[in-house]
């Protein structure tokens, strides 16, 4: 799983170069955990690391370059990823 997260973080950073390595990894971990917890809450069967990896990879391809827009609309996630970075300026 850790190797998959590292690979996905690198892919996200390539699609969204303004992200730091830590921010890209944080986004991937957040997407990963959100997907798995949402499926579990819905009572769906766990389908393994490969399924989660494919879904997160799809999201990165579709939305990776626009994560800032998502973060602006969802301050909770922005704070989780960026902390108080925006308040420093």
BAFI-3210 file (N, C-alpha, C; in Angstrom, 3 decimals, decimal comma, padded with zeros to 6 digits):
// residues 89
n [1|2|3|4|5|6|7|8|9|10|11|12|13|14|15|16|17|18|19|20|21|22|23|24|25|26|27|28|29|30|31|32|33|34|35|36|37|38|39|40|41|42|43|44|45|46|47|48|49|50|51|52|53|54|55|56|57|58|59|60|61|62|63|64|65|66|67|68|69|70|71|72|73|74|75|76|77|78|79|80|81|82|83|84|85|86|87|88|89]
n.u [000,828|001,937|003,837|002,182|000,852|002,998|003,716|001,371|001,324|003,539|002,600|000,444|001,808|003,173|001,064|000,143|002,164|002,556|002,071|003,609|005,785|004,945|002,336|001,150|001,321|-000,273|-002,775|-003,217|-003,310|-005,555|-007,595|-007,448|-008,093|-010,640|-012,086|-011,951|-013,183|-015,724|-016,785|-016,799|-018,593|-020,867|-021,329|-020,121|-018,155|-014,708|-012,355|-009,680|-006,260|-005,538|-007,922|-008,588|-006,335|-006,669|-009,005|-008,235|-006,167|-007,609|-009,108|-007,017|-006,124|-008,405|-009,000|-006,709|-005,187|-006,816|-007,154|-006,959|-009,233|-011,205|-010,389|-010,836|-013,617|-014,179|-013,350|-012,590|-011,076|-009,035|-007,768|-006,850|-004,939|-003,297|-002,957|-002,565|-001,572|-002,654|-003,422|-001,172|-000,439]
n.v [-001,193|001,250|001,714|002,067|004,419|006,218|006,167|007,156|009,686|010,850|010,853|012,619|014,944|015,404|016,099|018,326|020,533|022,615|021,657|020,622|017,877|016,731|017,767|016,602|013,878|013,927|014,598|012,292|010,314|011,206|010,977|008,221|007,115|008,223|007,024|004,276|004,329|005,327|003,291|001,226|002,217|002,119|-000,507|-002,141|-004,720|-005,205|-004,642|-004,700|-003,438|-002,887|-002,127|000,243|001,728|001,998|003,568|005,953|006,718|007,250|009,475|011,269|011,613|012,793|015,025|016,033|018,316|020,332|020,546|022,660|024,188|022,474|022,368|025,024|025,122|023,370|023,900|022,362|020,215|021,632|022,786|020,473|019,587|021,812|023,193|026,116|027,654|029,466|031,545|032,818|034,750]
n.w [000,000|000,798|-001,175|-003,378|-002,655|-002,620|-005,347|-006,522|-005,375|-006,595|-009,220|-008,960|-008,222|-010,595|-012,263|-011,013|-010,433|-008,613|-006,104|-003,099|-002,262|000,123|000,333|-001,944|-001,278|001,016|-000,086|-001,641|000,353|001,748|-000,217|-000,643|001,914|002,207|000,107|000,854|003,407|002,821|001,206|003,105|005,037|003,524|003,504|001,680|000,195|000,898|-001,559|-001,921|-002,219|-004,883|-006,179|-004,799|-005,448|-008,253|-008,366|-007,005|-008,684|-011,011|-010,115|-009,730|-012,359|-013,476|-011,811|-010,663|-011,412|-010,595|-007,851|-006,059|-006,486|-005,509|-002,833|-002,105|-002,109|-000,090|002,847|005,064|004,057|002,843|005,044|006,269|004,457|003,748|006,091|007,944|005,929|004,042|005,664|006,334|004,546]
ca.u [000,000|002,783|004,437|001,125|000,626|004,143|003,613|000,253|001,733|004,409|001,736|-000,296|002,752|003,443|-000,111|-000,092|003,515|002,623|001,991|004,853|005,742|004,124|000,939|000,685|001,131|-001,432|-003,965|-003,408|-003,753|-006,925|-008,463|-007,391|-008,873|-012,030|-012,688|-012,126|-014,153|-017,048|-017,231|-017,066|-019,832|-021,971|-021,474|-019,581|-017,040|-013,374|-011,857|-008,227|-005,421|-005,545|-009,152|-008,432|-005,307|-007,260|-009,953|-007,480|-005,459|-008,622|-009,387|-005,850|-006,149|-009,542|-009,113|-005,429|-004,723|-007,808|-007,402|-007,106|-010,645|-011,912|-010,021|-011,502|-015,031|-014,270|-012,292|-012,147|-010,002|-007,948|-007,057|-006,169|-003,798|-002,418|-002,844|-002,908|-000,712|-003,329|-003,561|000,135|-000,268]
ca.v [000,000|002,442|001,927|002,602|005,810|006,997|006,262|008,052|011,041|011,341|011,120|013,841|016,060|015,659|016,765|019,567|020,816|023,590|020,941|020,073|016,422|016,426|018,062|015,576|012,648|014,141|014,480|010,885|009,602|011,629|010,343|006,782|006,844|008,597|005,982|003,045|004,499|005,483|001,939|000,463|002,742|001,684|-001,939|-002,843|-005,633|-004,674|-005,242|-004,709|-002,283|-002,588|-001,382|001,591|002,381|002,364|004,673|007,168|007,086|007,870|010,812|012,108|011,947|013,661|016,234|016,370|019,686|021,281|020,305|023,921|024,569|021,615|022,811|026,303|024,851|022,496|024,383|021,299|019,499|022,573|022,906|019,204|019,464|022,977|023,805|027,541|028,300|030,612|032,635|033,461|035,829]
ca.w [000,000|000,884|-002,491|-004,240|-002,254|-003,098|-006,807|-006,818|-004,983|-007,673|-010,375|-008,657|-008,282|-012,010|-012,839|-010,293|-009,942|-007,519|-004,837|-002,562|-002,132|001,308|-000,011|-002,882|-000,503|001,891|-000,930|-002,005|001,552|002,026|-001,213|-000,374|003,123|001,966|-000,718|001,622|004,494|002,226|000,827|004,325|005,615|002,660|003,658|000,508|000,427|000,631|-002,793|-001,922|-002,523|-006,316|-006,501|-004,267|-006,266|-009,547|-008,177|-006,690|-009,910|-011,883|-009,591|-010,000|-013,787|-013,754|-010,993|-010,030|-011,680|-010,077|-006,430|-005,332|-006,587|-004,559|-001,489|-001,846|-001,830|001,080|003,737|005,957|003,385|002,646|006,311|006,509|003,548|003,732|007,401|007,953|004,931|003,430|006,622|006,531|003,556]
c.u [000,874|003,443|003,423|000,878|001,766|004,064|002,500|000,591|002,643|003,587|000,952|000,616|003,102|002,281|-000,356|001,228|003,599|002,486|003,382|004,700|004,851|002,649|000,375|000,420|-000,088|-002,740|-004,248|-003,907|-005,199|-007,907|-008,566|-008,291|-010,348|-012,741|-012,956|-013,161|-015,574|-017,615|-017,598|-018,376|-021,049|-022,184|-020,945|-018,361|-015,719|-012,801|-010,352|-007,567|-005,502|-006,782|-009,029|-007,422|-005,885|-008,191|-009,208|-006,706|-006,404|-008,913|-008,235|-005,840|-007,249|-009,446|-007,797|-004,959|-005,659|-008,069|-007,588|-008,560|-011,488|-011,642|-010,685|-012,968|-015,235|-013,146|-011,756|-010,962|-008,793|-007,103|-006,273|-004,897|-002,801|-002,216|-003,301|-002,060|-001,350|-003,431|-002,243|000,328|-001,236]
c.v [001,260|002,758|002,539|004,071|006,699|007,220|007,237|009,498|011,653|011,685|012,420|015,051|016,411|016,392|018,137|019,992|021,837|022,936|020,521|018,553|016,021|016,677|017,000|014,269|012,768|014,017|013,017|010,094|009,945|010,967|008,839|006,426|007,152|007,525|004,722|003,197|004,660|004,129|001,122|000,923|002,308|000,175|-002,753|-003,664|-004,951|-005,400|-005,128|-003,421|-001,900|-001,790|000,061|002,369|002,837|003,560|005,977|007,640|007,757|009,294|011,763|012,538|012,951|015,021|016,737|017,790|020,740|021,125|021,588|024,394|023,757|022,091|024,134|026,099|024,033|022,855|023,319|020,555|020,393|022,681|021,631|019,093|020,600|023,620|025,242|028,321|029,545|031,797|033,377|034,654|036,938]
c.w [000,000|-000,456|-003,454|-003,925|-002,738|-004,608|-007,198|-006,460|-006,051|-008,915|-010,168|-008,755|-009,731|-012,675|-012,216|-009,643|-008,811|-006,147|-004,382|-002,484|-000,962|001,017|-000,951|-002,140|000,406|001,116|-001,261|-000,802|001,891|001,060|-000,958|000,803|002,918|001,142|000,107|002,724|003,956|001,818|002,055|004,971|004,825|002,744|002,493|000,907|000,086|-000,571|-002,945|-002,368|-003,998|-006,736|-006,024|-005,098|-007,604|-009,417|-007,900|-007,918|-010,904|-011,426|-009,865|-011,465|-014,101|-013,061|-010,412|-010,241|-011,102|-008,580|-005,629|-005,354|-005,604|-003,131|-001,133|-001,473|-000,568|002,056|004,695|005,343|003,169|003,912|006,614|005,669|003,739|005,097|007,337|006,965|004,340|004,366|006,845|005,612|003,779]
res [x|x|x|x|x|x|x|x|x|x|x|x|x|x|x|x|x|x|x|x|x|x|x|x|x|x|x|x|x|x|x|x|x|x|x|x|x|x|x|x|x|x|x|x|x|x|x|x|x|x|x|x|x|x|x|x|x|x|x|x|x|x|x|x|x|x|x|x|x|x|x|x|x|x|x|x|x|x|x|x|x|x|x|x|x|x|x|x|x]
***
